């Protein structure tokens, strides 16, 4: 007997940029189907076989138990303008997720995602997938803020709920996300239950259905210089927690600083090469690096124009990740090492 969730039909609105200037969220957006995918044959061919003739932009996210190298990836969501696909890693298994590898690694398919670091880590360690060509809306948000002259506090990253609430991008409140968070705290296995409940389908869908609209809104604001930073930082975020012994030799190379400097220099100083540096913290010294209530690491972030992440509870333990322009990264490394010596 077929399981019930193949027969129930789901639909949702995917807001797309409107030329009419109307509100894309007043549900005039077309109703599109939500497909629960348990077999490769249910995915669109142009996604499974990426080609330079059919370049795609898709909204992308993953749900799971404590998503990271160890935490189980349960669902992978894909938002197309005409449909949403909830790719069920539990029912479809490794075969299904690995069938998406060419698309997730392809330069012809842009994956729009909010904060790709843990999703990328889970895909890399659980399925051998090197997530590539992302447009990370968290990074884009910071770049636009910077471009428009607003300074953000170090370590202050916009949450997805915060991004949706921002009237410049969506201006909608997303209470359901809080509902799901509460359920996840009560039961970490929330995303493993099958068949998927209405709430699970809705929550998974809501995490991707606005991404294409936000993507268009952001791309209109980003200048050439910011677009280059967006590509490079997205690539470095994807690698961030994916530590291996070959110094990322199995990852695609980073996009070089654009040759046509002229148009970039007119927008300010020329961009600098960005790198990811991984520091090993000696056993027992992480507390000193972070400091009381994070004070120590925060002061380093304030004095260096670099992003600093620690693996935290999800790991990897005893490592600090620094992303930014070479000189700033070197400065952060020196300060971090100083804290380890104290």
N, C-alpha and C positions, 0 to 999 in steps of 0.2 A: 504494500500500500504506500502511495506517495506521501511524504511528510507534508503536513498542513501548510508549511510556509511557502511551498512552491505554488499553491493554488490561490492564496490570498493576493489580491493586487494592491500595490501601493503606488501613490503618486505624490509629487510635491511641486512647489513652484521654484524655478531656478531664475532669479532675477538677472537680466542682461542689461547692458548699458542702453538706455532709451534715448533716441534722438529727439523724442517729443518733449523731453524735459520733465515728463511726468515722474511720479515716485515709483521706482521699480519694485517697491515692496507692498504696493496696495493690492497684491494678489491678482493684478492684471497680467503678471508674468505668466507665460504659458505653463500649464500643468504638464509635468514630464513624468514618465514612469520611473519607479525605483525597482531595479532588478536585483534579486538576491542570487548571487552567482556561486554555484557549487561545482561547476564544470567549465573547463576552458572554452567549450563551444558557445558559452553564453556571453563571452566578451566580444567587443567589436573588433573586426579584423584589422582595421587601420591602427588599432592600439597594439594588437599582438604582433603586427608586422610593421614596425616603424619605417617610414620612407621619407626621403627628402622632398618628394612631391606632395606628401600630405602631412605637413607639420601640424602638430596639435598642441593645444594648451588645455590641460585638465586640472581640476581641483583635486587635491590628494591629501589623504590623512590615514592614520592607522589607529586602531583601538586594540587594547590588550590588557593582560594582567601585568601591572608594574612594568610597562614597556621599556626594555633596554636589552642588552645582550642576553640576559637570562630570562627576563619576563616574557611570557608567551604572547606572540602576535595573534590576535583572534579574527580581526576584520580589517580589510584594507578598502578604503572608500575612494571611488573615482567619480568626479563630477564632470559630465560633458554638457554642452548647451542643451542637448535634447534628451538626456537620461542620466540617472545616477546608478552606479553599480556598487553594490556592497559585496566585495569579494570575500567569501567565507573561508578563512584559513583553517577553521576547525573541520568543517564538512568536506572542503575541497582538498585539504592537506597540502603538503609540500609541493606536489605536482602542480597544483593550481597557482600557487604563489610564484613558483619558479617559471611558469609559463609567462609571467609578467616581467621577467628579468630583462628581456631585450628592450621593453618599453621604459622600464624604470632607469635603465642605464643609457637610454638613447638621447642624442643631442637634438633629435627631431621632435621630441615630445617634451614640452615644458611642464613640470609638475609644480603647481601652485600650492604651497603648504605653509602653515603657520608654525614656526620653530621645528625645523627638521632634524635636530640633533639626535634625539632618542629613537625616532622612527628609523633613521638611517642606521643607527647602531643595531637595532633589532633585525633589520633586513640583512645587514652585513654578516652578523654572527649566526643568525638562524637559517638564512637561505643563500648566503654567498652572493648577495646582490649589492653592487656599489651604486647607491642612489646618486644620480647625476642629472645636471640641468634642472635644478630647482629654482623657483622664484619664491624666496622665503618672505612672506608678508611681514614678519616680525622685523627682519633686517630692513626691508623697504620702508617701513614706517619710520624707523630711526633715521634713515638716510634722508627722507623727505623733511623730517623735523629739522635736521641739521642744515639741509639745503635752504630751508625757509628761516634760518637764523634762530631757531629755538634751541636752547641747550637742554639736554636731558641729563638726569643724574646718572652717575656710573652705576651699572648693575640694574638700571630701571628699564625693564623690557615690557612692552605692551602685551597684555594677555589677549587671547583670542576674543574673550568676552568684552574686554576693553576696546579692542579694535572694532568689533561689531557695534558697540555703543557710540563710537565716534561719529558725529553727524557728517563729517567729511567723507566717510566711507559707507556706512550703512545707517547708523542712527537707530538701531533696534536693540531692545534689551532681550537677553537670552536667558530667561529664568530656568528653562528646562535643564540647562547645563548644570546649574546648581543642584537641581533635583537628582541628576545622574551622579554628581560628585558625592552627594550624601549616600546614595545607594552603594557606590564604589567603596566608600569608607566602611559601610556596614558589611559589605560582602565583596571582597576583592575579586571574586570569580564572576562578577556580574556579566562580563562579556563572553563567558564560556557557555552560557546556557543556550540550548536549542530546543525547539525552534525559536527564532528571534522574536521577542515580544514587540508590540507596537511601539513601546517607549524606546526600546533598543534601536529599532529601525529609524524612528524619528530622530533620536539623538545622533546616531551615526551619520544620517543624512544632513542634519543641520550643521555638522562640523565641516561639510564641504560645499553645500549648495550655494553659499554666498561668495565663495572664493573667486570665481570667474569675474563676478561683478567688481569685487575689490581689486582684483588684478588690473582690470581696465581703468578703474579710477586712479590707481597708483601709477600705472605706466604713463598716464597723461601728465603726471606731475614730475616724474624723474628726469633729470638732465643727463647728458652723455656721461659725465663723470660719475654720477650716482649709479647709472646703469652698469658701468664697469665694476664698481665696488660691489654692487648687488650680486653680480655673477661670481666674482671671486670669493666674497664672504659666504655666499650660499654653498660654494664648493668646499670651503674650509669648515663650515658648520657640518656638512654631510660627513666629513672625515673625522670630526672632532673626537668622538669617543671610540672610533673604530681603530684602536691601536693594534698594529701588527709589527712583525719584526723586519719588514722590508721597506720601512720608511715610505709607505703609501705608493710603492712602485706599481701596484695593481690598480691604482686609480687613474682616471683620465687627467692629463696635465691641466694646470690652471690657465685661464685665459690671460694672455700676455697684456701688459699695459698697452693701450691702443697706440699705434704708430703715429696717427694724425694727432699729435700733441696740441696743435694750434687751437683747435676748438675746445680742448680741455683746459688749456692754460688761461684762456680768456675768462673761464669761469672760476679763476682762483689759481692757487698753486697746483702744479702738476701732481697727479696721483703717485703715490709711492707703492712699491711692491708690498703685498701683504703676505704674511706667513702664519703658519700654525706651529707653535712650539709646545712640546710636552715635557714637563719637569717631573722628575721622580722626587717624592718627598720621603726622607728617611722615616722609618718606623717611629711612631710616637711624636712626630713633629708637626703633623697636620693642624693640631690645635693652635700652635704658634703662628702658622701661616694664616689661618682664618681669624684668630683672635677672638676676644670675648664678644659675643653677639655679632661676629663678622667684622669687627672694627678694624682689624689689621689688614684684611684683604681689601676692605673698602677704601682704606687710605692709599693703598697701592693703586687701586683702580682710579682714584681721584688724581694721582700724580702722573699717571701714564695714560696716553690715549690708546689703550688696548683693552680687549675684552678678556676677562679671566673667568674660567669656569672650573669648578671642582667636580669630581665624579659623584660625590655625595653618597647617600645611602644605596643608590643603585649601582655605584661603582663607575668606572674602575677605581679602586681605592688607592690611596697614596700617590695620586697624580694630579697635577694642575695643568690646565690647558690655557694657552695664551694665544689670542688671535689679534692681528693688527699689523700696522706698518713695521718694517724690520727694526728701525731704531727704537720705536716705542716698546716693541716686544723685548728687545735686549735690555732695555731699562727696567721693565717689569721683572724679567728673569733675575737681574742683579738684586732687585729689592726683595724678591721672594727668597732667593738664596740667603740673603742677609738675615731674613726672619728665621730661616732654618738653622742658622749658625747660633742665633741668640741663646 
